[in-house]
């Protein structure tokens, strides 16, 4: 059962890679999705940094 799952996963990954490599639309869709994901990650990191800065300032004021 596990072997069949692993083989299916492997064939699916290889098949997906071949489709993306040979299709302009699929390749552009992947690139667009990657760009959107990176943008969201950057926004999340900026928010985290702002939160950390504000907690650091609050800690310094309380001391």
C-alpha positions in Angstrom: 0.0 0.0 0.0 2.8 2.4 0.9 4.8 1.5 -2.1 1.8 2.2 -4.4 1.3 5.6 -2.7 4.9 6.5 -3.1 4.9 5.4 -6.8 1.8 7.4 -7.5 3.2 10.4 -5.8 6.4 10.1 -7.8 4.6 9.6 -11.1 2.3 12.6 -10.3 5.3 14.8 -9.6 7.1 13.8 -12.7 4.0 14.2 -14.8 3.3 17.6 -13.4 6.8 18.7 -14.0 6.6 17.5 -17.6 3.3 19.4 -18.1 4.7 22.6 -16.7 7.9 22.3 -18.7 6.1 21.9 -22.0 3.2 24.3 -21.4 3.6 28.0 -21.5 0.3 28.7 -19.8 1.1 26.2 -16.9 4.6 27.7 -16.5 3.3 31.2 -16.4 0.6 30.1 -13.9 3.3 28.6 -11.6 5.5 31.7 -11.8 2.5 33.9 -11.0 1.6 31.7 -8.0 5.2 31.8 -6.8 5.3 35.6 -7.0 2.0 35.9 -5.1 3.2 33.5 -2.4 6.5 35.4 -2.0 4.6 38.7 -1.7 2.3 37.3 1.0 5.4 35.9 2.9 7.1 39.3 2.7 4.0 41.0 4.1 3.8 38.5 6.9 7.5 39.0 7.8 7.1 42.7 7.8 4.1 42.5 10.2 6.1 40.1 12.5 9.1 42.5 12.5 6.8 45.4 13.4 5.3 43.4 16.2 8.7 42.5 17.5 9.9 46.1 17.4 6.8 47.3 19.2 7.2 44.7 22.0 10.9 45.5 22.3 10.1 49.2 22.7 7.4 48.4 25.3 9.9 46.2 27.2 12.5 49.0 27.2 10.0 51.5 28.5 8.8 49.3 31.3 12.4 48.8 32.6 
